[in-house]
Amino acid sequence: MTCGVTPDERIIALQISARKPGQQWSAGNFITLARLIAERYRCRMFLFWSPGESSNPMHPGDDIKAEYITGLAAGYGLEAVPTRTLEELKAALSLCSAVVSSDGGAVHVAAALGLPVVALYGNSDPAHWHPWHVPHQTLRGSREHVNDISPEDVIRAIDPLINSSGEPGTGAWISASPASA
């Protein structure tokens, strides 16, 4: 899987699925985050999700949520990357430069690939479930629900992970302002 990616491209992955309701960040938050990323960074964005229907009690999927987000955020350059197997998810994530995801399997797959991660926590404990051995930022909802985390909180957490200097607002990632474009 290459998704037409060149070796020097920067890609932020947005992974939208979580099994537990307290870990499910809203579609609106992901759409707003995609807009903020597009305004702030020179990069591509890939959207990942668990395949299938949300009504599946054994493995709820997010096909409908992904279609909704992609439809409304396509103007921001968000690209849907369907992955139907763990192998496809690993291959697609390996093309990325950083990952934003609610706590779940994708966080740990990204960490195993050595990717910087912004992990969103609702009713799970980031002290126990944070990504291991990679640069990461953990954000936790105040009422133990990820929807208490704003897209602005997430964008602030992304900055130190993707700018090699660690300084927000610097480096090759940052877009030119509209006035200078």
C-alpha positions in Angstrom: 0.0 0.0 0.0 1.5 3.3 -1.0 -1.5 5.7 -1.4 0.7 7.7 -3.9 3.0 8.8 -1.1 6.4 10.1 -1.8 9.2 9.6 0.8 9.4 13.2 1.9 5.7 13.8 2.4 4.3 14.5 5.8 1.0 12.8 6.7 -1.1 13.1 9.8 -3.4 10.2 10.4 -6.8 10.7 12.0 -8.2 7.4 13.4 -11.8 7.8 14.3 -12.9 4.5 15.8 -13.2 3.4 19.4 -15.1 0.6 20.9 -16.2 2.2 24.1 -18.7 5.1 23.9 -16.6 7.3 26.3 -13.7 7.0 23.9 -15.7 8.0 20.7 -14.8 11.6 19.7 -17.5 13.1 17.6 -17.6 13.5 13.8 -17.9 17.2 14.3 -14.7 17.3 16.3 -12.8 15.4 13.6 -14.1 17.7 10.9 -13.0 20.8 12.9 -9.6 19.2 13.6 -9.2 18.5 9.8 -9.9 22.1 9.1 -7.4 23.3 11.8 -4.7 21.0 10.4 -5.3 22.2 6.9 -5.0 25.8 8.0 -1.9 25.2 10.0 0.2 22.6 8.4 1.6 21.7 5.0 0.7 18.0 5.0 -1.7 15.3 3.8 -4.3 13.8 6.1 -5.4 10.2 6.0 -8.7 9.1 7.7 -8.7 5.6 9.2 -11.6 3.7 10.9 -12.7 0.3 12.0 -14.6 -1.3 9.0 -18.2 -2.3 9.2 -21.5 -1.3 10.7 -21.8 0.5 14.0 -24.6 -2.0 15.0 -22.3 -5.0 15.0 -22.2 -6.0 18.7 -18.9 -8.1 18.3 -16.9 -5.5 16.4 -18.7 -2.1 15.9 -17.4 -0.3 12.8 -17.5 3.2 11.6 -18.1 3.1 7.8 -21.0 5.5 8.0 -19.1 7.9 10.3 -16.1 7.8 8.0 -18.2 8.5 5.0 -19.9 11.5 6.8 -16.5 13.0 7.9 -14.9 12.5 4.5 -17.8 14.1 2.8 -17.7 17.2 4.9 -13.9 17.5 5.3 -12.9 16.6 1.7 -12.3 20.3 1.1 -9.6 20.3 3.7 -7.7 17.5 1.9 -8.8 14.7 4.2 -8.3 11.4 2.3 -10.2 8.2 3.3 -8.0 5.2 3.6 -10.1 2.1 4.0 -8.2 -0.7 5.8 -10.1 -4.0 6.1 -7.3 -6.0 7.8 -4.7 -5.4 10.5 -2.0 -5.8 7.8 -3.6 -3.1 5.7 -3.8 -0.8 8.7 -0.1 -1.4 9.6 0.9 -0.7 6.0 -1.1 2.5 5.7 0.0 3.8 9.1 3.6 3.2 8.2 3.3 5.9 5.6 2.3 8.5 8.2 4.3 10.9 10.2 2.0 11.3 13.2 -1.3 9.9 14.5 -4.3 11.3 16.3 -6.6 8.6 17.8 -8.8 7.8 20.7 -7.3 5.1 23.0 -7.5 1.8 21.3 -5.6 -0.7 19.1 -4.6 1.9 16.5 -2.7 3.9 19.1 -0.6 0.9 20.0 -0.1 -0.1 16.3 1.1 3.4 15.6 3.5 3.3 18.6 4.8 -0.1 17.5 5.6 1.6 14.2 7.5 4.3 16.0 5.1 7.1 15.2 4.4 10.1 17.4 0.9 9.9 18.8 -1.7 12.2 20.2 -4.0 9.8 22.2 -7.4 10.9 23.4 -8.7 9.3 26.6 -12.2 9.2 28.0 -12.9 6.6 30.7 -9.6 4.7 30.4 -6.4 5.7 32.3 -3.6 7.2 30.2 -1.1 6.2 33.0 -1.8 2.6 32.1 -2.6 2.8 28.4 -0.4 5.5 27.0 1.7 4.8 23.9 5.1 3.3 24.8 8.5 4.4 23.7 7.4 7.0 21.3 6.9 10.8 21.5 3.3 11.2 22.5 0.7 13.5 24.1 -2.2 12.2 26.1 -5.4 14.2 26.5 -8.2 13.2 28.9 -11.7 14.4 28.9 -12.7 16.2 32.2 -15.9 14.1 32.6 -14.2 10.9 31.4 -15.5 11.4 27.9 -13.3 12.3 24.9 -15.8 14.8 23.7 -14.7 17.1 26.5 -11.4 17.5 24.6 -11.6 20.3 22.0 -10.0 20.2 18.5 -8.0 23.2 19.6 -6.6 21.1 22.5 -5.6 18.4 20.0 -3.9 20.9 17.6 -1.8 22.2 20.5 -0.8 18.7 21.4 0.2 18.0 17.8 2.6 20.9 17.6 5.5 19.6 19.8 5.3 16.2 18.2 5.7 17.1 14.6 8.1 20.1 14.8 11.6 18.8 15.1 12.6 21.8 17.2 9.8 21.1 19.6 8.7 24.7 19.2 5.0 25.2 18.2 4.7 27.2 15.0 8.1 26.5 13.5 9.5 24.1 10.9 8.7 22.9 7.5 5.2 21.7 8.6 3.8 25.1 9.1 1.7 26.6 6.3 2.3 30.0 4.9 -0.3 32.4 6.2 -3.1 33.2 3.7 -1.8 36.8 3.3 1.6 35.6 2.1 0.3 32.7 0.0 
